[in-house]
């Protein structure tokens, strides 16, 4: 349903040249060795900081999810002075708790022919060859010790009868490499990571700052040297300086308004860093999760995620006849279309998320959707219950079933779930080199805020893994490697012009939001932005639609700054002000998202352009032109040329040669 206040801009016709220019390429600084040797080579050549010197360095970590908590705890354990910030009232409330299905590891304990190389092949192929091969190797190699580490610090992984850690399958692979804690994996890993962080807080190596939002990055002498934060309780704005800054603030899927993310998840820290010079990579690569709950009302605040782990035992189908209004139990097997099993018999219901989402959207748009609004497909557990028994199925997914019943009133043990694609994970993010450092020296990224590992589509259960690998096993090597040459330097004083400029910029922007005096609250603008993005930059895109989206976003952004209403003051608890600032950032980021989608003249992974598809409806890549990362620079507000600048990083593949994805 559409908000009746939404108005559309006049039909627009942009070409890529109208909205972007091409700048100098960027260097990913991958070691010049075979991809499988890159991480060992880089670790060997990192400069070291002696234990006695580590306390002389201050590192800021923003975010306390798995990546942020891991980085802060590990750096604190090593002896660095860590200042850790979170918008939450406690670190364990970070959004990592929501990734419930499992965490991958290439430990090959099932004797099913898994290996690190097979993990890399699945990850690179699953991302449609739009991620770094060397990054995927690091992810697979470090995955082997992630499970032991998280198990050691308290994550209660499921176990087989004999005591071995249990695994299950996930989408896009044919082996069993996903470790889990029922349907609570993210929650249990987050609790373990937060406890490790709090241990360092108690030891005095980490100072934890809760209810603090980063609103700007301090850049001086060409490197990141601090942040500006606002106390969300008192409204006080202050700067904190350090030798290096780590951002681990999550993804930007909430730009679509109705997404699977918590409503508090946002992109302000990343976007403010981008505005200070950090390139933004592949913003159009947004994953639409195939097992979200469908919208039931235009006023619904968000969608709800049902873990992909459900596709292990659930079968996805729609009625074989369009507009079939019968209850699912009244539709016999012969009149059901198990369309994933029909189209992709090798992988069946465990096809990758982008493939499953496109297939569901095609069936819904063709008139085969189910539910009151005809906007869903069925996820059915009847066969699993008959084969395994009710107790076994409940033991695997009990909390997910309970959550579904609480949200819909239906019992998934007696009637099929209704699911539909929903905006979910951002494969794009701040561009970083092989050392996780952005184009601003001293600014590092960890977890979903960065662009790495996943290419154009993330395989299920790789999100928790990438966050853990970044936080515990990559940043604790890379950050000291950057800090070592800075030994003897002091943190930036608070009266430095760069610090004063950043603080004043935050205050000026806050004042502008508070004094616009319009008639519409920020949530209304956010909802309208989400409608534009779902319409033009959703599961399927067209060049005409993306151009129209750019025009409508520009018009909406102009209206926002003319007519937004923010009640209250800036010197107090003011959640309306928080939301307004985040929506303002989304309104800028959304244009870049559509520009990137218009510019990337191919289909790959979750970026599906209707004008680039095979005869059977699959994504059609252009490896000759687009086998590269697009790292974007936004124009300054007062720049004479308002076009974005694209910087390219070419991608090469040796261990996993370029090939057409095939899951049939």
N, C-alpha and C positions, 0 to 999 in steps of 0.2 A: 504494500500500500504506500501511497505517496503523500507526503505532507502537503496539504492544500496551499500552504504559503510558499511552496517552492516555485520559482519562476525560472525559465530557461533563457539563456542568452541567445541572441540571434545566431543562426547557423554559421559556424566558423569553418575556415578552410586554411589550416596551417600546414606547411611542410616542415620537415626537420630543420632546414636551413633558416626558417623564420624564427626559430626558438632556441637554436644552439649554434655554437661554433666549436671547432675542434682545436684543442691546445696540444701542448707537448705531451708525449707519453710518460707514464710513471713506471718506476722500477720496483718490482716486488721483492727484490734483494734475496731471491732464493739461491742457496748455495749452488755453485756450478759443479754438481755431482749428480749421479743418478738419484731419482726422487726418493727411493727407499733409503738412501744414505744421507739425505739432506739434514734431518733433525740431529742425528749423531754428529755430523760434521759441524753444524752450527753450535751445538752445545760445547763441543771441544774448543771452539775458537771464541766463545764469549769471554770478555774481560771479567775478572773476578773482583769482588770486594771482600777484603779480609774481615773476619768476625769482629775484630775490635773497631773497625771503621763503619760498620753497618748502622750503628745508632746515630751516626752523624748525618744520615740521610733521612729526609721526611718524604713519605709517599702518600698521596691522597688516593683513596679508593671510593668511588661513588657507586653505590648499589651493594646490597647484601644477599642477592640470590646466590645460586651455586657458584657462579663465576666470581662475584664480588666477595662473598664470604670466604671462598677458597683462597683467592689472591691475598686478601687482608690477613687471614690466619697464617698462611704460609710465609708471607713476608714478615709478619710479626714473629713467628717462630724462628725465622732466620736472624732476627735482631734488628730489623729496620723500625723506624718510628713511623707508625701508620695512623693516619687520620681517616676514619671510615664514616661515610654518610649514607643515610637512608631516609626516604620520605615516610617510612612506616614507623609505628611506635615500638616495634621490635624487629630484629633482623629476620626472624623465622617467617614473617608475614610476606616476604618477597614472592614474586609471581612464579618462581620455580616450583612452588608447591603444586601448580596446576598440571604439570606434565606427568600424568599418572601411569602411563602404560608400561614404561620400562626404560632401561638404559643398555645400549649395545656394548659388547666387548668381544674382540676377536680372539678369545681364549681357546677356542676349538675343543671344548670339554665334552661335546656331544658325539665326537667321532663321526661327524656328518660331512666331512671334507671342507670345513671352514678353515680359514687362515687369515693372516693379516692382508695378504694380497687379495684374497677374495673379498674381504671387507672393503678394501680400497676400490676394487672393481665395482662393487655394488654402490658405493658412495659416489664415485665419479660418474658412473652410468646413471644412477638415480638422479643426480643433479644435472643431467643432460649435457655434460662436458662443459660446464660454465663455472667450474671452481678450479682452484689450483690442485694439481695432482700431488705436489709435495705436501700441501696442507692435509690432504686426505690421508697420506701415509703417516704423518705425525699423529693424526687423530686415531688411526688404527693401532699404531705402535704403543701409544700411551694408554689406549683402552685396556690393554692387558693388565696394567697395574691399578687402574682406576677402581675396579671392582674390589680388589683386595684392600685398597686404601679405604674406600667408603664402608666396607664391611668392618674394618678395624675400628673406625671411629663411630660405629653404632647403627649403621643402616641394616635393618632386619630383613635381609633378602630371603625370598622363599627358598625352601630346600626340598630335595627329593627325600624319599623314605630313608635312604642310607646316609643322609646328612650332606650330600653334595648340593651346591647351589643350583637351583632350578632355572631353566631358561624356557623361552617360548619364541614363536616366530613373530615377525612383523612385516609390514608391507614392503614390497620391492626386493625381498630376498627369499632364498629357498633353503636357508639353514636356520638353526635355532641358536641365536646369539644374544637374545634380549633377556637380561636379568631383571627381576621385578619384585615388588612387595605387594602382592595382590594388585589392586587398582589404586595403590597409594604411593607409587614409587617416588614421584617428585616430592611429595610431602615428607616422606621418611628421609630421603636424601637431604632435603632442606633442613630438617630438624638436626640431622647429624652435622651438616656444615655450619649451621648457626651455633651449635654447641661448641664446635671447634673454634669458631670466631670468638665466642664469649670467654672461652678459656684464655685466649690471648688478651682479651680486655681485662680479665682478672689479673693476669701477669703484668699488666702495665705496658705491653708493647703496642697495643692497639687502643686508640681512643675512639669510642663509638658515639656518633652524633645522630640521634633519632629525630624524626619530624623536621628534617632539613631538606630543602629542595634546591638543587643546583640550577641556577638561572643564567650563568655565563662562565666562560673560560678566560682565565688571565693568560695572555700571551705576551711575553717580553723577551727581547733579544732573539726573536725567532723561535722560541720554544715555550711549551706549556709550563707555567710556573705557579698555577693556583686556580681556584674557582671562586665564584661568588654564590653564596647560598642565602636563602630566605628561611627564617624560622617560621614554620607553618602555624605555630601557636601564638607567638608574640608579634610576628610580622617583621622582626628585626632583620636587616640586610647587612651582611658582612663578607669580607674576603678572607680566604684561608690560602696561604701560600705553601709551596713545597718544591722539591726537586723534580718530581714527576707526578703525573695524574693518570689514574686508571679509571676508565669508564666501563661499568658493568651494569647498565641501566635497562637492559631488555630491548625488545623490539617495538615496532611502530604499527602493529596491526590494528590498534584502536583508531587509527586514522579513518577507518571505515565506519566508525561509531558503533555499529552492531557487529561485534567481533567476539571471539572466544576468550579474549583477554579480560582480566579484571578491569573494572572501570577506572581504577587509579593508575593503571599502566599508561605510560605516556612516552613522548619522544623529545621532550624539551631539552634535556641535557645533551643528547646527541645533536639536535638541530642547532642549539646555541654553539656547540663546538664547531659544527659545520660553518656557521656564520663567522667564526673566528679563523677559518682557513682549512679545516679538516675536510678532505674530499668525501663525498657521499657516493657509495658504489651501488650500482644496480638497484635503484629504489623501486623499480617496477616489479621486481621478483617477490611477489606476495603469494604465500601458500593459502589455498582455500581448503580447509580440512573437510574430508568427505563425511565425517560422522559427527557433525554439529547438529543440534536440534533446530528444526525449522522455526522461522518467525511465525508467531501466531497473532501479532498485532503490531501496527505501526508504532505504538507507544512502548513496546517492549524495549528495555534499556540495552540489552545485549543478547548474544546467542550463548548457548551452553555447550561445552565440549563433552562428547562421549569418547572415551579413549579409543585409539585405533586398535588397541589390544582386543577389543570386542570382535574385530574382523577375523580373529583366529578361529572362533567357533560360530559366529553369526554369519548367516547367508543373506546377501542383498538381492532384493527382487522388486519388481513392479508388476501390476497386472498386465497380461499380454494384450488386453483390449483397452484402448484409450478411454478415458472418462468412466472407468469402472468404479461404481460407488459401493460395491459390496464390501462388507467387513472382511478383513484378511482371512479369517478362519472359514469363510464361505467360498473362497476362491480355491478350486482344486489345483493340484500340482500341474495338471496339463494346461492350465490357463494362467500360469505364472511365468514370468520372464526373468530368469536369473542372469541378467545381462552381462555381468562381469565374468561369470563362468562361461557364458556363451562366446564372448568376444576375446577373452584372454584365458583359455583353458589351462595353460601352464601355471599361471599365478592365481587365477581365479579371483576370489575376494581379497587377496593380499597383493593386488596391483598397487603401484606407488600412488601416493595421495593425489598428485596432479591428474593422473590417468583416471582414477576412481571418481574424482570430482567432476571432470569433464563429462564422463559417461553418465553420471547422475544428472547433471545439468541438462544434457542432451535429452534424456528420457523425460525429465520434468517439462522442458520446453516443448517437447513433441506431444504433450497431452497425457502422459502416462503417470503423472504425479499423483500422490495419495495424500490423505488427510483432509481436514476441513478446507484448507486453502489450496489443495492440490499442488503443494510446493515441497514434497518430500518423497522419499523412497523407503522401503521397509528393510529393517535389519532383524532377521528372524533367528531365534535360538531353538526352535522346536526340534530340529534334527540333532543338535548337540545334546539336548536334554534326553532325547530318545537313545542316543548312542552312548553317552557318558554317565547319564544319571543326573537328576536335579541337584544333588548335594555337591557333586564335582563342579558343575557350572556355577553354582552359587559361591563355592569356595574361591573360584578364580575371579569372579567379578562382582561380589556382593555389594560393595559400596557404590559401584557404578550403577547397578540396578536400582539401589535405593535412591540415588540421586535422580535418576530418570523418573522414578515413580513420584518423587517429591515435586518434580518440575511439571509433570504432565498429568498425574493422576492415574496413569496406566501401569500395570504390572508387566514388565517385559518377559517374565517367565510364562505368562499366559497369552500375551498378544505381542506381535512384533513391534519393535521400536520404530519410530519415524525419524529419519535423519535427512540432512541436506547439507550441501557445501556451505561453509561459513568462513569469513576472513580469519586467518589464524597467525601463522608464523611468517616473519619477514626474513627472507634470505638476503636481501639487501641490507646495507648498514654503512657505518663509517668505514671507508677504505683503510686497510692497513697492509703493511708489508709482511714478510715472513716472520718478523719478530713481533708481530701484533702492534706495531707502532704506526700511527696515522701519518698523514702528510704534515702534521704539526709535530716536530720533534718533542719528545717528552710526554706526548699524549698517547696512551695505550688503550686498547679495547679488549674486552673479554665477554664471551657469550653472545647472545643474540644482537647486541648493539653493534657488533662488527659484521662484516660481510662474508667471512671465510667459511670454508669447509663444504657448504651445502649446494653450491652452484645455483641452478635455477629451480631446484626442488629439493626439499629436505626429506630424507628417508626417516620414517618413524623411529623413535628411540635414539636418534642421534643428537637431539637437542640437549638432553641431560648430559650426555657424554661430552659434547663439545664444551658445555659450560664447565664441567669438572676438569677436563683436560686443560682448558685455558687457565682456570683459577689455580689449580693445584700443581700443574706440571709444565706449563709454558711460561706464564708471566713471572713466576719466581726465578726463572733463568734469564728471561729477556730484559726485565726491568733492571736487575743489577748490572747486566751488560751495558745498558745505557748509562747507568749512574756512575760506573767506575771512573770514567775520565773526569767527572765533576767533583771528585774528592777535593775538599778544601773550599768549595763555593758555599755561600750562605743562601738561605732561602730569601726570596724577594721581600724587601720591607713593605709594610702596608701603606707607606706614603709614596711609593713609587708611582709615577704617572700612569703606567699600564694598569696598576691595581685601581687607582682612583677613577680612571676612565671606565673600567669594567663595572665598578660599583655604581657610578653615575648612570651608565647605560641601563642598568637594571632598574634604578629608581625612576628614570625618565619613562621607561616603558610601562612600569607599574602605574605611574601617575596618569599616563595617557589612557590606560584601560579604565581607570577609576573615574575619569572626568569626561569620557565621551558622551555620557548622558543619553544613550539611545533608548530604544523601546523593546529590544529583544535580548533575552538571556543567552549566554554562550552555548548552552546545550542545544538550543534551536539551530544555531549555525552549525554545530557539530553534526546534528542529525541530517541537515540538508547536504552537508559535505559528503556524508556517508552515502546518501542516495545518489549523488553525482558519481562517486567512485564505483559503487556497485553497478551503476548503469553503463559506464564507459570504460572502466578499468577493472572489471570483475573477472570471472572465470574465462570469458572470451572477450577479446578486444578487437577493434577495427581501427584503421588509421583515421577514418572519418569521426568515429566516436571519441577517440583520444583527443583529436583536435577540438571537438565540441566540449569535451571535459575541461580542457585548458581554458577555453573562453568562459565557461560557467564558473570555474573556480576563481578566475580573476575577478569576475563580477561579484561573486559572493564575498571574496576577501575585501573588496572595496566597500561593500555594504556593511561588513562586519565593523570595520574601523569607523564607519559613519553612524552605525545604529546599534552597537552592542551596549547592553546595560549591565553594569557591575555594581551591585549594591554593597554597602559597608565601606570599611576603611582598609588601608594597607597596613596599619599598625596594630592588627589584631588577627585572631583566627578568622579566615575568610576563604571558605572553600569555593565560593563563586569566583573570586579572583584567581585562585589556582586553576580552575577550569578554563577561565577566559584566556589566561596565558598559554595554556596547552593547546587550546583550539586555534589561537593565533598562529602558533607554530605549525599546526597541522595544515592550516590554510596556505602557508608558504610551501611546506613539504609536498602537499598534494599536487601542486603544479609541476614540481620536478618529477614526481612519480609518473605523471602523464607524459611529460616531455621524454623521459627515458623510454617509456613504452612506445611512443610514436617514433622515436629515433631508432630503436632496435627493430630493424625491418626483417624479422624472422619470428618463428615460433620456437620456444625452447622451454622445457619443463612447465612451470606454472605460468609462464608468459606465453599465452596462446593467442596468436593473431589469426583471425578467421581467414585472412588473405594468404596465409602460409600454412597449409595443411596437406597431408597426403590424400590420395583418393579415398582411403578408408577412415579419414577424419583424425589422424594422429598428427602430432606436432612435426613441422618440417623445418629443420635447422638450416642455417647458411654458414657452414664452417669456414668458407673462404673469406667471408667478410666479417663475421661476428664472433669468431672464436677468441673472445677477449672480454675483459672487464671494462665497464664504463664507470670511471671515477669522475664525479661531477663537482664543478665549482659554481656556486651561485653568484649572480651579479650583485654588487653592492646596491643598496636602495637608491643611491643618487648617481649610479653609473650611467654614462651616456648610451652604452650598448646594454640593453636589458636582457640579452640572450645568455643562457647558461653555457658554460664551457665544459666540454667533455675531454677527459684525459684517458687514454687507452692503456691498458696493460695486456699485452698479448698472452695467450694461454697456450701451452704446449703439453702434449701427452705422449709418453713413451711406454710406460708400463701398462697402461690401459689405452690402446689405440682408439682413435675416433671411430665410432660406429653408430649406426642407427639403432635407437632403443627399440626393443621388441619384447613385449611381455606376453605374447600370444602362445 
